[in-house]
Amino acid sequence: MFDTKYHSKDISQHSFLITGGAGFIGSNITEYLLKYGAKKVRVFDNLATGRLSNIEVFNTNPAFEFIEGDLRNLNDCRKACEGIDFVSHQAALGSVPRSINEPWNTNDVNVGGFVNMISAAKDAGVKNFVYASSSSVYGDEQSLPKVEEKIGKQLSPYAVSKYTNEIYADVFKKVYGMKIIGLRYFNIFGPKQDPAGQYAAVIPLFVSKIMKREEVFIDGDGEQTRDFTFVENAVQANVRAMLCENKDAFGQVFNIAVGENFSVNQLYTSIQQLLNSNHPATYRATRAGDVRNSLADISKAKNLLGYKPEFDFKAGIALTVEYFREKG
């Protein structure tokens, strides 16, 4: 899947921890690091939303290690950080609707778990700590494109949890001198994203339902826009951030996106065309907590991290639909 390198540093002497590495984004980061010869890639996951099927292909690689554990257990986090140089913290309970239904659970994992993990990384002397934030932190800020320094009031417990991570990261950088970088993801999609479950992401869900000719729901009028971002771009951002040596980047949060947006209706039409289907969608009420429009300014990530998205929406959606078509 990966045809370019996003690093110039020799990683054969370094160890990496990917929390949530059995999940969608984490397993793609793990794949990249193993492919390019990392000394060790340790995945830490409690398998609540991650799947062993995402990482079983790595079991024969001597550089790969899997630790089953929970962010909410500080000792598990400390064990995961032992002997680690770089951390990519992807583990979290995603989904705005889930957070609205279970705010206590979202807070325990995304906030309490974050503090456990960043504390364990600090105590272990980790070089760089990279964590996943979310475009949801922009909340009710209406201006487009979104720039990192201008956010509004968050609209869901999930958004609050991710913004709280950013506040903690800023404090840990200032108080403890940690090298920390946050990545605000904009609607990441691609291979290994789970199409099943109550809180499945929209793109794999659309693909799966169209292929099975099951009823597909679009929330609201479908004209809400998103900066849909192929997962390979998120992998690039994580690799660049973990290996970053630019002191101006530490303590910062960066938009990780493409810099173009499309409506959900446009997304659905694109998937229909790629699947040669005219399967109709059913429209229903707008979801609580959803942002109407989203579009990222990615100039800060370009300037300080060297981030340059290599896959636009058209290329990414074609690869994604092909992946799910092959899986059946």
N, C-alpha and C positions, 0 to 999 in steps of 0.2 A: 504493500500500500504506500509506503514512504519512498519517495524517489529523490529527495534532497536532504541534506544535513542542515540542522539549524544551530550548529555549534562548531567552534574551531578548537576548543579545548579537548585534550585527550581525556576521555572519561573512564579509561580502563583502570585507573587507580582510585576511582571514587565510588562511594556507596550512596545509594538513593533510597529514600522511603517514599512510597506512594500510598497515602491513606485513601481509603475508598478505591483501591486499585483493582478490585473485582467489578467495579462499576463501569459505566459507559466511558467517561472521559479518562478515568484513571487507568483502565486497561489499555487504552490507546497510547497513553504516555509510557506505560510499562513496555509496550511493544517496541516503541521507538528506542528507548534506552537499552534494551536487550539487543536489538538489532545492531546498534552502533557500539557495542562492546563495553558496557558499563561493568565495573568490577562486581558490584552487587546491586540488585534491584529487589527490595523487600516490599511486598504488598501487605498492608494492614487493613483488615476489613472484618466486619461482623456479619456480613452476608444478609443484612436486613433488606437491602435493595440491590446489592451486588450479586453476581452469579459466578459460581465456580467455572461454568462453561466459558466465561470470558477469559479465563487465565489458565485453563488446563493445558493449553498448547505450550505454555512456558515451562511446564513441570520437568521436562527433560533438559532444560538449560541449567547448568551448574551455577550460574550467576543469579538465578531466581530463587526467592524464598517467600513463602506465604505464612503470615501469622494471623490467626483468627483471634480477634479481640475487639473490645468496645471502647469508643472514645470516652464514654462516661466513666470508665475505670482508669484512674490515673496510673496505676501500676502497669496496666496494659500499654498505655501510651509510652511510659518510660522504657518498657521492654522493647517496644517497636523502634525507639530512637537510639538504642545502643549501637555504637559504632557507625553511625550514619553521618554523612557529610552534608547532604542536601535533602530537603523535604519538599514534596509537593502535596499539599493538604487539600484533597478533593472530597474527602468523606463528609457527608451532610445528609440531612433529610430534605430532599428537594420538594418542589410542588407548592405553589401558592394555595390551591384548594386544600391540600393536606394540612398546611399550617393553619388554615382557618378552622378546620375541623378538630385539629389536635395542637393547639398553640403550646401547651406544656411540653409535648413531645419534641416539637421543633426547637423549643428553647433549650431543653436538656441536651439534645444532640449538637445543635448548631452553635450554641453559645457556651454551655458548660463543657461540652466536648472540645470546642476550640481552645478554651482556656487551658484545659488539661494538656492538649497536644502542644500548644505553643510553650507552655511551662516545661514540659518534658524535653522539648527541643532545646530550649535555653539551657537547661541543666546538663544536657548531653553535649553541649558545645557545637551544635549544628552550625555549619557555615552560613547557608542561606535558607530562609524559610519562605516558601511561596504558598499562597492560599487562594482558594476560589471565592470570589465575591460574586455579585450579580447586578445586572442592570436594573433589577427591581428596586434597588436603593434609591433610584431617581424619583420614585413615587409620583407625586402630583406635579412635579416640575414639567411645565408644558413646552419649553423651548427645545428646538431641534437645530442641529444635532446635539446630543448630550455631551457635555464637557465635564470632566471629572470634578472640577471645583464647584459645580453648581447643581445641588440636589434639592429635592423638595421633601415633603412629609411622606413617609413610607405608608403603603396602602395595605400591607398584610403582615402577619407575624413572621412569615418567611423573610420578607424584606427587612424587617426590624432586626432579625437575627443576623443577617448578612452585614447590615450597617454596624451592628454591635461588634462584629468581628473586626471591621475596619478601625473602629475606635480602640479596641484592645490592641490591635497591631501597632497603631500609632504610639500607644503608651509603652508597649514592650520595646519599641525601637528607641524611644526617648529615655526610658528608665534603665533599660538593660543593655542598650547598644546593639540590639539584634539587627541583623540584615534581613529585613522583611519586605516582601513585595506582594501586593494584592492585585488580583486580576478580576475585573468586572466583566463577566461573561454576558454576551448578548445572544440568547437563543441558540445554543450550541446543538448541532444535530449531526448524525452520521452513523456509520457501522457500529454495532454492539449496543445501540440504544434500545431499551426494552419496549416492545410494542404492547405488552400485556400489563394487566393490573389496573387498579382503580385510578391511579394517577399517572398513567402512561403519557409520555410526551406526544405532542400533536403529530409530528411528521411520521414516526414509525406507526402510530395509530392509524393515520390516514392510509398509508401504504397497505398495512395489514387488512384493514376493513375493505378497501377497494378490491384487493386481490381475492378476498373471500366473499365479495359482494354482500357484505353486511351493512347495516345502517350506519352512516357516518354523520356525526354531529359537528356543526360549526357554531361556536358560541358568538352571539350577537349577530351583526350584519355581515361579518367577514371582512369588513373594510379596515379593521385595525391593522396596523403595520408593525413589522418586526425586522430587525437587522439580523436575518438568519445567517448563522456562522458555522461553516463546516468544521468538524472536530479537528481536522488536521491543523487548522489555524490555531486552535486552543493548545494543541500539542506543541507547536512551535513556540507559542508564548510561554508555556511552562518551562520548556528547555532553556530558552533564552533567559528567563527570570532566575531559574535555579543556578545558572552558571554566570549570572551577571556580575561584573566587576565595576560597574559605573556607580560611584557613591551617590550620585544625584538621583538614582532610581530607588534607593532604599528608603523605606518608610512611605512610599508612594502607592497609589492605586491607579490601575490602567484599564481603560476600555479595551476589551478584546472582541473585535467584530470585524466586519468587512468595510463598513462605511456606505452601505446602500440598504434600502429597505423595500420590502414587498408586502402587499396585503395578504391576509390569510386566504382570501379568494384567489389571488394570483398563485399562491402556493398550491392550493388544491387543484387548480387548472393545470399547473405544471406536472403534478404527480399523475393526474388523469392522462395527460398526453404521453408521458413516459411509459405508462402501463397500457396504452392504447385502449382506454376505457372511457365510457360516458356515464359511469356510475354517479348518480346524483347525491348531493349532500342535503341534510335536514338542518335547518337553522333553529336555534333555541336561544334562550335568554342569555344575556351577557354574564360572564362569571364575575363574582365579587372579587375585588382586589386586583383586577387586571388593569394594566396601563393601556391607554388607547393607542398611542404611537411611540415608536422607538427607533432611533437612528443614532449611531455612535460617531463621534469625532475620535479618530484613532491616531491623531498626530502625536500625542504625548508618548504613546507606546512605540511609535516609529522612531521618535527622536531619542528616547532614553533607553529603550530595550533593543532597538534595531528590528522591531517586529514589522513584518510585511506579509499580509495575508496572500497566500498563493492560490487559494481556491475561492472563487466567487460563488454566489448562490447557484447559478446555472450548472457549473461543474460539480459542485457539492451535492446537489439534489440528484443529479444523474448517477453519481457513484453510489449514493445512498439507496436509491430505488433499485439499482442493480444488485446491491448487496442483499436486500430483503427479498428480491425476486429469486435469487439463487438459493436463499435459505428456505424459500417456499412459505 
